[in-house]
């Protein structure tokens, strides 16, 4: 049982890393496209932690995305009944609500980040869904035996 828990935690952390990388790319594309430039979640996170440093925001983003949510998702996924990616979607929705009620006000951006604009709740929900679906998908794909079946299937059809 202990090796199963350790294996699941490792999968959760790896999935958290994958999802954090995916989200980071989407955040960079959002900023580069000029889509709601006032909504920079890395800055919001830094401000919530009492810092003005982007390095603090990026470090917190990585730590939270990989270690906190990657490990908590392992626990949450075991209690949900859907495909891993759907569980990730629901998990991210709950995380989003916490961000809207705790992190945004702590950063001085108001409840639901409304000081950043009316579209803030919608855009941040979408970004959380990107993270959650990537998290759940990666977690499911990292399940022992999945890659062996994928490779075997590829070799069989080659």
Phi and psi in degrees as GROMACS dihedral restraints (atoms count N, CA, C in turn):
[ dihedral_restraints ]
;  ai    aj    ak    al  type     phi  dphi    fc
    3     4     5     6     1   -62.9    20    10
    4     5     6     7     1   -39.2    20    10
    6     7     8     9     1   -67.9    20    10
    7     8     9    10     1   -31.8    20    10
    9    10    11    12     1   -65.9    20    10
   10    11    12    13     1   -42.9    20    10
   12    13    14    15     1   -64.7    20    10
   13    14    15    16     1   -42.6    20    10
   15    16    17    18     1   -63.7    20    10
   16    17    18    19     1   -43.0    20    10
   18    19    20    21     1   -62.0    20    10
   19    20    21    22     1   -43.3    20    10
   21    22    23    24     1   -65.5    20    10
   22    23    24    25     1   -40.1    20    10
   24    25    26    27     1   -63.5    20    10
   25    26    27    28     1   -42.9    20    10
   27    28    29    30     1   -60.4    20    10
   28    29    30    31     1   -42.2    20    10
   30    31    32    33     1   -62.6    20    10
   31    32    33    34     1   -41.3    20    10
   33    34    35    36     1   -63.4    20    10
   34    35    36    37     1   -43.3    20    10
   36    37    38    39     1   -67.0    20    10
   37    38    39    40     1   -41.8    20    10
   39    40    41    42     1   -64.4    20    10
   40    41    42    43     1   -41.5    20    10
   42    43    44    45     1   -65.5    20    10
   43    44    45    46     1   -38.0    20    10
   45    46    47    48     1   -62.0    20    10
   46    47    48    49     1   -38.4    20    10
   48    49    50    51     1   -64.8    20    10
   49    50    51    52     1   -47.4    20    10
   51    52    53    54     1   -59.1    20    10
   52    53    54    55     1   -48.4    20    10
   54    55    56    57     1   -64.7    20    10
   55    56    57    58     1   -36.8    20    10
   57    58    59    60     1   -67.1    20    10
   58    59    60    61     1   -39.0    20    10
   60    61    62    63     1   -64.8    20    10
   61    62    63    64     1   -45.6    20    10
   63    64    65    66     1   -59.1    20    10
   64    65    66    67     1   -48.6    20    10
   66    67    68    69     1   -62.9    20    10
   67    68    69    70     1   -40.6    20    10
   69    70    71    72     1   -59.7    20    10
   70    71    72    73     1   -42.9    20    10
   72    73    74    75     1   -62.7    20    10
   73    74    75    76     1   -44.4    20    10
   75    76    77    78     1   -64.2    20    10
   76    77    78    79     1   -41.7    20    10
   78    79    80    81     1   -61.4    20    10
   79    80    81    82     1   -41.8    20    10
   81    82    83    84     1   -66.3    20    10
   82    83    84    85     1   -40.3    20    10
   84    85    86    87     1   -64.9    20    10
   85    86    87    88     1   -40.0    20    10
   87    88    89    90     1   -60.1    20    10
   88    89    90    91     1   -47.8    20    10
   90    91    92    93     1   -66.0    20    10
   91    92    93    94     1   -42.7    20    10
   93    94    95    96     1   -63.6    20    10
   94    95    96    97     1   -33.3    20    10
   96    97    98    99     1   -79.3    20    10
   97    98    99   100     1    -8.8    20    10
   99   100   101   102     1    75.1    20    10
  100   101   102   103     1    20.3    20    10
  102   103   104   105     1   -79.4    20    10
  103   104   105   106     1   112.3    20    10
  105   106   107   108     1    44.8    20    10
  106   107   108   109     1    62.7    20    10
  108   109   110   111     1   -60.0    20    10
  109   110   111   112     1   -24.4    20    10
  111   112   113   114     1   -68.9    20    10
  112   113   114   115     1   -18.3    20    10
  114   115   116   117     1   -97.2    20    10
  115   116   117   118     1    89.7    20    10
  117   118   119   120     1  -112.8    20    10
  118   119   120   121     1   102.6    20    10
  120   121   122   123     1   -63.1    20    10
  121   122   123   124     1   -26.9    20    10
  123   124   125   126     1   -68.3    20    10
  124   125   126   127     1   -41.0    20    10
  126   127   128   129     1   -66.1    20    10
  127   128   129   130     1   -43.6    20    10
  129   130   131   132     1   -58.0    20    10
  130   131   132   133     1   -44.5    20    10
  132   133   134   135     1   -63.9    20    10
  133   134   135   136     1   -43.4    20    10
  135   136   137   138     1   -60.7    20    10
  136   137   138   139     1   -45.3    20    10
  138   139   140   141     1   -63.3    20    10
  139   140   141   142     1   -38.7    20    10
  141   142   143   144     1   -62.2    20    10
  142   143   144   145     1   -27.7    20    10
  144   145   146   147     1   -91.2    20    10
  145   146   147   148     1     4.3    20    10
  147   148   149   150     1    81.8    20    10
  148   149   150   151     1    21.8    20    10
  150   151   152   153     1  -123.1    20    10
  151   152   153   154     1   157.9    20    10
  153   154   155   156     1  -108.7    20    10
  154   155   156   157     1     2.9    20    10
  156   157   158   159     1   -85.4    20    10
  157   158   159   160     1   127.0    20    10
  159   160   161   162     1   -63.8    20    10
  160   161   162   163     1   -33.1    20    10
  162   163   164   165     1   -60.9    20    10
  163   164   165   166     1   -39.2    20    10
  165   166   167   168     1   -64.5    20    10
  166   167   168   169     1   -42.9    20    10
  168   169   170   171     1   -62.2    20    10
  169   170   171   172     1   -45.8    20    10
  171   172   173   174     1   -66.7    20    10
  172   173   174   175     1   -40.8    20    10
  174   175   176   177     1   -63.5    20    10
  175   176   177   178     1   -43.9    20    10
  177   178   179   180     1   -63.8    20    10
  178   179   180   181     1   -40.0    20    10
  180   181   182   183     1   -57.9    20    10
  181   182   183   184     1   -44.6    20    10
  183   184   185   186     1   -68.4    20    10
  184   185   186   187     1   -46.0    20    10
  186   187   188   189     1   -63.7    20    10
  187   188   189   190     1   -46.7    20    10
  189   190   191   192     1   -66.0    20    10
  190   191   192   193     1   -46.3    20    10
  192   193   194   195     1   -65.0    20    10
  193   194   195   196     1   -39.9    20    10
  195   196   197   198     1   -86.6    20    10
  196   197   198   199     1   -58.7    20    10
  198   199   200   201     1   -81.7    20    10
  199   200   201   202     1   -48.8    20    10
  201   202   203   204     1   -71.3    20    10
  202   203   204   205     1   -63.5    20    10
  204   205   206   207     1   -71.2    20    10
  205   206   207   208     1   -32.1    20    10
  207   208   209   210     1   -61.5    20    10
  208   209   210   211     1   -41.0    20    10
  210   211   212   213     1   -80.2    20    10
  211   212   213   214     1   -37.7    20    10
  213   214   215   216     1   -66.2    20    10
  214   215   216   217     1   -33.5    20    10
  216   217   218   219     1   -61.9    20    10
  217   218   219   220     1   -35.8    20    10
  219   220   221   222     1   -56.3    20    10
  220   221   222   223     1   -47.2    20    10
  222   223   224   225     1   -64.1    20    10
  223   224   225   226     1   -47.0    20    10
  225   226   227   228     1   -66.3    20    10
  226   227   228   229     1   -41.3    20    10
  228   229   230   231     1   -60.5    20    10
  229   230   231   232     1   -35.3    20    10
  231   232   233   234     1   -65.9    20    10
  232   233   234   235     1   -21.3    20    10
  234   235   236   237     1   -99.8    20    10
  235   236   237   238     1    -0.6    20    10
  237   238   239   240     1  -107.9    20    10
  238   239   240   241     1   164.1    20    10
  240   241   242   243     1  -114.2    20    10
  241   242   243   244     1     1.9    20    10
  243   244   245   246     1  -103.5    20    10
  244   245   246   247     1  -179.4    20    10
  246   247   248   249     1   -58.7    20    10
  247   248   249   250     1   152.2    20    10
  249   250   251   252     1   -54.5    20    10
  250   251   252   253     1   -41.3    20    10
  252   253   254   255     1   -67.0    20    10
  253   254   255   256     1   -34.0    20    10
  255   256   257   258     1   -69.5    20    10
  256   257   258   259     1   -41.8    20    10
  258   259   260   261     1   -58.2    20    10
  259   260   261   262     1   -40.0    20    10
  261   262   263   264     1   -62.9    20    10
  262   263   264   265     1   -38.6    20    10
  264   265   266   267     1   -60.6    20    10
  265   266   267   268     1   -49.7    20    10
  267   268   269   270     1   -66.9    20    10
  268   269   270   271     1   -41.5    20    10
  270   271   272   273     1   -58.0    20    10
  271   272   273   274     1   -46.5    20    10
  273   274   275   276     1   -65.0    20    10
  274   275   276   277     1   -31.8    20    10
  276   277   278   279     1   -64.5    20    10
  277   278   279   280     1   -40.1    20    10
  279   280   281   282     1   -68.5    20    10
  280   281   282   283     1   -42.6    20    10
  282   283   284   285     1   -60.0    20    10
  283   284   285   286     1   -44.0    20    10
  285   286   287   288     1   -55.9    20    10
  286   287   288   289     1   -45.0    20    10
  288   289   290   291     1   -60.1    20    10
  289   290   291   292     1   -41.7    20    10
  291   292   293   294     1   -62.1    20    10
  292   293   294   295     1   -41.3    20    10
  294   295   296   297     1   -62.6    20    10
  295   296   297   298     1   -42.0    20    10
  297   298   299   300     1   -67.9    20    10
  298   299   300   301     1   -33.5    20    10
  300   301   302   303     1   -92.9    20    10
  301   302   303   304     1   -21.6    20    10
  303   304   305   306     1  -119.7    20    10
  304   305   306   307     1   -56.7    20    10
  306   307   308   309     1   -68.1    20    10
  307   308   309   310     1   -47.9    20    10
  309   310   311   312     1   -59.2    20    10
  310   311   312   313     1   -49.1    20    10
  312   313   314   315     1   -63.3    20    10
  313   314   315   316     1   -37.4    20    10
  315   316   317   318     1   -63.9    20    10
  316   317   318   319     1   -28.9    20    10
  318   319   320   321     1   -84.1    20    10
  319   320   321   322     1    -3.3    20    10
  321   322   323   324     1    82.8    20    10
  322   323   324   325     1    18.9    20    10
  324   325   326   327     1  -102.5    20    10
  325   326   327   328     1     5.7    20    10
  327   328   329   330     1    83.3    20    10
  328   329   330   331     1   166.8    20    10
  330   331   332   333     1   -61.7    20    10
  331   332   333   334     1   131.8    20    10
  333   334   335   336     1    61.1    20    10
  334   335   336   337     1    18.1    20    10
  336   337   338   339     1    65.6    20    10
  337   338   339   340     1    24.5    20    10
  339   340   341   342     1   -63.8    20    10
  340   341   342   343     1   -21.6    20    10
  342   343   344   345     1   -67.5    20    10
  343   344   345   346     1   -16.7    20    10
  345   346   347   348     1   -91.3    20    10
  346   347   348   349     1    -9.6    20    10
  348   349   350   351     1   132.1    20    10
  349   350   351   352     1   156.3    20    10
  351   352   353   354     1   -62.9    20    10
  352   353   354   355     1   -27.4    20    10
  354   355   356   357     1   -83.1    20    10
  355   356   357   358     1    -5.5    20    10
  357   358   359   360     1   -55.1    20    10
  358   359   360   361     1   -50.2    20    10
  360   361   362   363     1   -60.3    20    10
  361   362   363   364     1   -39.5    20    10
  363   364   365   366     1   -68.3    20    10
  364   365   366   367     1   -48.0    20    10
  366   367   368   369     1   -65.3    20    10
  367   368   369   370     1   -41.7    20    10
  369   370   371   372     1   -68.1    20    10
  370   371   372   373     1   -33.1    20    10
  372   373   374   375     1   -64.3    20    10
  373   374   375   376     1   -44.8    20    10
  375   376   377   378     1   -58.8    20    10
  376   377   378   379     1   -44.9    20    10
  378   379   380   381     1   -63.2    20    10
  379   380   381   382     1   -38.9    20    10
  381   382   383   384     1   -65.8    20    10
  382   383   384   385     1   -37.8    20    10
  384   385   386   387     1   -63.9    20    10
  385   386   387   388     1   -39.7    20    10
  387   388   389   390     1   -57.7    20    10
  388   389   390   391     1   -49.1    20    10
  390   391   392   393     1   -60.8    20    10
  391   392   393   394     1   -48.2    20    10
  393   394   395   396     1   -63.5    20    10
  394   395   396   397     1   -43.2    20    10
  396   397   398   399     1   -66.4    20    10
  397   398   399   400     1   -40.6    20    10
  399   400   401   402     1   -64.0    20    10
  400   401   402   403     1   -41.5    20    10
  402   403   404   405     1   -60.9    20    10
  403   404   405   406     1   -53.0    20    10
  405   406   407   408     1   -64.7    20    10
  406   407   408   409     1   -40.0    20    10
  408   409   410   411     1   -64.1    20    10
  409   410   411   412     1   -45.0    20    10
  411   412   413   414     1   -65.3    20    10
  412   413   414   415     1   -41.2    20    10
  414   415   416   417     1   -59.9    20    10
  415   416   417   418     1   -44.9    20    10
  417   418   419   420     1   -66.1    20    10
  418   419   420   421     1   -39.8    20    10
  420   421   422   423     1   -69.2    20    10
  421   422   423   424     1   -25.5    20    10
  423   424   425   426     1   -86.9    20    10
  424   425   426   427     1     3.6    20    10
  426   427   428   429     1   -61.4    20    10
  427   428   429   430     1   135.4    20    10
  429   430   431   432     1   -53.2    20    10
  430   431   432   433     1   133.2    20    10
  432   433   434   435     1    95.0    20    10
  433   434   435   436     1   -21.9    20    10
  435   436   437   438     1   -64.5    20    10
  436   437   438   439     1   -47.2    20    10
  438   439   440   441     1   -66.4    20    10
  439   440   441   442     1   -35.7    20    10
  441   442   443   444     1   -60.9    20    10
  442   443   444   445     1   -41.5    20    10
  444   445   446   447     1   -67.1    20    10
  445   446   447   448     1   -39.4    20    10
  447   448   449   450     1   -64.1    20    10
  448   449   450   451     1   -46.9    20    10
  450   451   452   453     1   -64.4    20    10
  451   452   453   454     1   -44.6    20    10
  453   454   455   456     1   -61.0    20    10
  454   455   456   457     1   -41.4    20    10
  456   457   458   459     1   -64.0    20    10
  457   458   459   460     1   -42.0    20    10
  459   460   461   462     1   -62.7    20    10
  460   461   462   463     1   -44.9    20    10
  462   463   464   465     1   -66.5    20    10
  463   464   465   466     1   -36.1    20    10
  465   466   467   468     1   -66.7    20    10
  466   467   468   469     1   -33.9    20    10
  468   469   470   471     1   -93.7    20    10
  469   470   471   472     1    -0.7    20    10
